[in-house]
Amino acid sequence: MRALAAALLLGLAGVAAAQTPAVRTPAEPFHVFLVVWRGETDVEHGFRAHLQEQGIPVRYTLRNLAQDRSRIPEVVAEIKSVKPDLVHTFGTSTTAGIFGRYGESDPAAHVQGIPGVFSIVAYPIEARIVESFESTGRPITGTAFLPPVERQLDALLAYRSVERLGVVYNSLEQNSVINVEQLRSAAAERGIELLEAPVPLDDDGRADPNRLSEAVDRLAGGGVEFLYIGPDSFLTRNRAQVTGLAAERGIPTVAGTEATFEGSQAVLGFVSRYYLVGKLAGAQAERILVGGELAEDLPVASLARFALLIRMPVALELEVYPPLSLLRIAQVVEE
């Protein structure tokens, strides 16, 4: 337990700093185009805050896709028309829709020739957003926000010994499938048995929120001691339902992203704070706008600090009390 807690503390030690040389002074404010997936979040708030704190004049255009991919072409057309100084995108679907996939970007359908910065893309390489973290391979860069699955499991084990872990996921979401593959490997290395429950599909072949209870019941029947939910848009939308179903069956939940922890009944979260991700993306934007650096020359930036969240009322209700060693470093949520 002490070794796990020590490793966790090292993971909370600090935030990677980006060098931002100020060499450009605009005659008028920079124009930054923000494209969001489900409305403005703390990512955009952090992004704006960083540039404001640095005294960089910026005017923003915000477009919300409202989780509707059919809106992407009109937003792409608008960006091409107004030619902003930089485009910031939220999420994998948004980023792929605006800029295209690596090696497959179409000048007729995607934005090219305008630097971009992305945030909240769980697996940028696997999703073919960038060639690698060190060299993106095109005029976009961004931020890595997902804590390594290994670190998430170590945080869970520092909280409580677990021999059988369950995961509910949407088998149609690439991010979720990749996450489960990584979870499977990391769990095996730690001697944890992983029970998997993909959400049943409806008649249209989509994950069915009305059948989430079937997935949770399957895991409960398998005797899981904790439920894990990761970077999954479907489960983010239905986080209150799935964590509530688990709590009703006496199963605590650990969340791998801030979005799945907030507004849910998850007991534990080891996550990147969206606001800090946004500030890091703002630092990337500063290097491009003010520093005059090329987006393709900037590696994908990563946070070095993650937040350990404990929702105390649910922990007490389920009688899974956190150890004092973690309470010293955790952010306790009393909602």
N, C-alpha and C positions, 0 to 999 in steps of 0.2 A: 504493500500500500504506500509506504513512504517513497519508494522508487518511482511509482506511478505519479504520485503527487509532485515529486521533484521535477519529473519530466514535463508535467503539465505546467508548472510554474515557469520553466524555461520557455515554453511555448507562449506564455503571456508576457514575455519580457519587454517587448517593444515593437515599434512600427518602423518598417523600412522607410528611409527618407529618400526622396528624389531630389537630385540637383536641378535647380531651375534658374539658369542664368538669364538675367533680364537684359536683352540687347535690342528689343524692338519697342518703340513707342508709337502707337497708332495715332493718326490724325483724328480719328473718330473711333467710337467703341467697336471692339471686335463683335462680329455677329456669330453667335453659336446657336446651332439648331439642335434642339433636344427632341428625340423620338422615344416615347415611353410605351410600354406594353399594356399596363393596367392603371394608368393615372400616375401622377407625380408621387414619388416616394422619398424616403430619407436619402436615397442615393443622389437624387437631383438636388435636394437641400444641401447635402454635403459638398457637391460639385460647385454649386453657386457660392457657398460659404467660403471655400478655399480661394476662389478667384477674387471675391470681394475683400477677403482678409489681406490679399496680396496687393490690393489697390489697382487691380486690372479692370479697365472699363469694358463692360460687355453688355450687349443687348441680346435678348434671347427670343427665339421662336420655339414654342412648345406644341408638339403634335402628339395626341394620344390615340394609339391604334385600338384601344379598348378591346384587346384580345381578339381582334378581327383582322386576319391576314389580307382580306380583300381590300383593305384601306392602304396597303403598302404602295401600290403603283401611283396613287395620287400624291402621296407624301414624297416619293422619289422624284416625281415630276416637279413638285414645288421646290425641292432642294436644288435640283438642276437649274431651275429658273432663277432663284434668288442668289445662288452661289454664295453660301455662308463661308466664313473662315474655317469653321470646324463643325463636325456633326458628332453628337454624343448619343449612343443608343443603349437601351436597357434590354437585356435578355437575349437569349440565343435566337429566338424566332425573329425578333426585331432586327438584330444585327445581320442575320443571314438574309432577311428580306430587303434591307436597305443596301447592303454592300455586296450581297451574293456570297457564295462559298469560295474558299480559296481554290484558285485554278479554274473556277467556273463562272466568275463574274461576267455578266453580259452588259456591255455599255448601253444597250437599249433598255434594259430592265433594272439596272442597278446604278448606284452613285459611284462614280470614278473621278479621280482628279481632285477630290476634296478630302482633306485629312479627317480621319475618324478616330474616336476613342469609344470603346465599349465597356460596359459594366454588367455584372450578374450574368455572365456566360459561364455555366458550370464547368464545361469541358471544351475550351476553345480549340484545342488541337483535334480532338475526336469529332467535334462538330464542323471541322474544316473551316473555321473562321480564320485561323492563322496557321502558318507552317510549323512554327515552334515558338516557345516562350521567348527564346533569345533572339530570333529573327522571324518577324511576322510574315515576311515575304510579299507585303503590299502596303499601301499607304494608310494602314490603320494599326492601332495598338490598343491597349486596354488594361484591365485589371483582373487578376485572378482572385476570386472571392471565397471559394469553397475550402474550408479547412480539410486537410488530408483525412481520409476515412480512418487511417491508422490512429491519428491523434484523437478523433472523435471516440473511437472505441477505448482508447486509453483513458479518456476523461470518464467514460461510462464505468470502466473497471475501477477507477479511483473512487467513484461514487459508491459502487456496489459490486460484489462478485456476481458474475453472470455466466451461466453455463449454456443457456438456451435463449437465443435472441430471435425475435420475429421481425420481418420486414413486409410491409404492404407497399405495393408500387404499381404504377401504370405501365404495363408492358408495351404500350404504344409510344411512350416518350423515350427518346434516345438518351437524354440525360439520366433518366431514372434507371434504365437498363444498364448503362455504364456504371452508375453508382452501385447497383446491386452486385455487379461483377466484382468491383473493387471490395465491396463489403464482404463478399463471399471469401475472397482470398485473405483479407485481413482478419476475419473471424477465425478461419482455420488456423492461421499462424498463432492465434492466442488461445486455441483450444476451445473455442466457442462453437456450438452447433447452431447453424443458421437455418431457420425455417422461413420459406418464402411463400408469399401469398399475393400473386398478381390480382388486381381488381377484375372481377368478371365483366364481360362486355355486354352491351345492350344489343338490340336487334339491328342497330345501325353500325355495329362494330366499334363502338366507342366505350371507354371505361364508364361504368354505370354507377353513379353515386348511390342509387337505391339498393345496390348490392354490396356496399362496403361492409355491412354486418356479416355477410358470408365470409369475406376475407378475414375479418377479425375473429370470427368464431372458429375458423380453421386453425388460426394460430393459438387461440385460447385452448382448443382441444389438444394441441400439441405440447401444452405446458410451457409456453414461453414465459420468461421472467421479465422481459422488457420488450417493447415495440420500438422499432426504429423507422423514422420517416426522413427522407433526404430531399434533394433538389428535384421536386416533382410538381409541375404546375397544377395538375389535377388534384393532388393531395393538398397543395397550398390553398386552393379554393375550398376544399372540403376538410381542412385541418380540424376545425371545431368538432365536426361529426366523427371523424375517425379516432381522434384522441379521446373524445367523450365515450365512444363505444368501447375503447380499450379500458378506460377508467371504470366503466360500469362492470367490466369483467375482472377488475382488480389488477389490470396490467398497466404499469407506468410506461410513459413514452419518452424517448430521447429524440430530439430534433437536430438535424444537421444544418439547418439554415434559419436565419432570423425570421423569415417570412412564415415558416411552418411552426415556429415557436409562438410568435405573437398571436394573440387572439385564439389560443388553443388551450387544451388541458395537458400539454406536455409538461412533465416534471423537470426534465433536464434538457439543456441546449448547449452545444459547443459550436459557436457560430461566429461569422464575420458580421460586425455591425454595419448595416447598410450606409449609415452616415459616414463612417470612416472609409468605406469603399468609395463613396462619392468624393470625399476629399482627396483620396489617392488618384482618382480619375481626373480631378481638377488639377492636381500637380502635373499629370501627364499632359493635360491641355495647356497648362502654362508653359511647359517646355516647348510645345509646338508653336503656340501663339506669340509668346514673348521671347522665348529663347531662340526661336527660328530653327529649331531642330525638325527633322523630317520624321513623320509618324513611323515610317518603315524602319527607321534607325533606332527606335525606342523599344526595348524589350517589354513584354507584358509585366506589369508591376504587381507585386504580391504584398499583402499585409503580413507582418510578422507577429501581430498580436490578435488573439481571438477572445471572445467573451464567453465565460462559463456562466450560464443562467440556471437558476434553480427556482421553480415555482413552488413556494413553500406550502400554500394551502392544499394543493393536490398531493404533495409529498406526505403531508400529515394525514390526509384522508386515506391514502393508500398504505400508510405505515411503512414508507420507504424513506427513513430519516437520513439526511446527508451527514457524512462525517464532519467533525469540526475542522479537520485539515482543509477541506474544500470550502467551508463557509468563510474561511479567512480570505479567500481569493475570488469567491463567486459573487455575482450580482444576484441578490435575492429578490425575487418578484413576489409581492404580497397580494396581487390581484386575485 
